[in-house]
Amino acid sequence: MKVKTSDLSGFALDFAVLLGEYLNGPPDERRFGFRQSGHGLVPRGYHPSSDPLQTYPILQRYKIAVWPTLPEMVEAGFEEWAAICFCDKDSILGGILHLRYTEYKESFGKDILEAGLRAYIVYRFGDEVEVPEEFL
């Protein structure tokens, strides 16, 4: 089922990240092992939404900047962390300077991991992604 990227969390977010990472080739089986699901092989122990050691390499590889939102934004209903993917820029600084002249999409989350991974999903798939219903 189609899910808004901004609504992804927990296992649904992990699954969407896995889909994005599969675009680079399958995850390292030696590191995770696999289990069978109705949607193919899913790595055991693959939980980037709650494991910084799995998330930070993705944030670094795709030049995803994450920062706390302003208190006024939180009061207005935004989540506590914001992120942007600068994957197509030479550096985060180059990406920040580029922001003045282009459109970009911020992603928000309750913590650094969630905001950063949502920014990654927006880069890979856009504002919506297909996630099996049982993962929601």
Buried (B, 14 or more C-beta within 10 A) or exposed (E): EEBEBBEBBEBBBBBBBBBBBEEEEEBEEEEBEBEEEEEEBBBEEBBBBBEEEBBBEBBEEBBBBBEEBEEEBBEEEBBBBBBBBBBEBEEEEEBBEBEEEEEEBBBBBEBBBBBBBBBBBBBBBEEBBEBBEEBB
